[in-house]
Amino acid sequence: MKLILIVEDEPSIARVLSAYLKKAGFEVIHASDGLQALELFREREPALVLLDVMLPGLDGWEVLQLIREHHSCPVIMLTARDGITDRLHGLDSGADDYMTKPFMPEEVVARVHAVLRRRPFLQDRSSKRHFGNLVIDDAAKCVYLNGAEVGLSPRDLSLLLFLSEYPNRTFTRDHLIEQVWGMDYEGSDRAVDLSVKRLRQSLSHWSSDAGEIRTLRGMGYQFWINE
C-alpha cells in the first residue's frame, strides 16, 4: 500500500482528500504546516506528496525546495492561484503536477495515479550505461556524475532515461509529452523546455566532449553522444 502525505492547513480539504485516497487504496498521513510536513517526510518517506502552497510557517515552495535538495519523491502542488506564472513556477521548481482550487477529489486521485505511473519506460536490467563521466543505472533508476548521484525529480529522471535510450535521435515536444508525461497530461508543452533546462543545470559538469542534450530548432530535443 503506497503512502501519500497530504500537506494542507484547511482541515475540511484534508479530510475529504484523505477519505478519497483511502478509498482508492492508499495509506494517508497529514501535516498542517511546512515544518510538520518535512518531519513526516523524513520519518515516513511517502510515495507522493500533495502539497498546498499557502501554509503557516514554511510555505509550499520552501517545502518543495527542501524536498528537492535530497529527494526525487513525486510532488503535486495544490493552490488557489491559477495564473500561468504560478503554474510555470511550480513546474520549474520541480513539481510533478499543479492543481488549482477548487478541485474535485476524484480528479486529485486520478492525478495521483497518473503521476505514480510516470516511471521510466525501460526494461529491467542490471547493466549501467556510461557516457563519459555520466553513468546511468537503468535497473536502479539512478544517475551518477563524476561518481556522485544526481538528484532529479521523477519527471526529469524519466525524461533523461527516455532520451538516453535513443542516443542521437531527435524527439519533438509532443512525442516527449506523450511518452514521458502521459496521454492524460493537459498542460503546456513548455513543461518539456523547463525539464530540459533543469536537466542541463543538474548535468552542468557532464563532459562536453562526451555528450549533451541538444536543442534542434524547429525539431525538438536530442540526447547527443560523441560516438
Secondary structure, 3 states (H helix, E strand, C coil): CCEEEEECCCHHHHHHHHHHHHHCCCEEEEECCHHHHHHHHHHHCCCEEEEECCCCCCCHHHHHHHHHCCCCCCEEEEECCCCHHHHHHHHHCCCCEEEECCCCHHHHHHHHHHHHHCCCCCCCCCCEEEECCEEEECCCCEEEECCEECCCCHHHHHHHHHHHHCCCCEECHHHHHHHHHCCCCCCCCHHHHHHHHHHHHHCCCCCCCCEEEEEECCCEEEEEECC
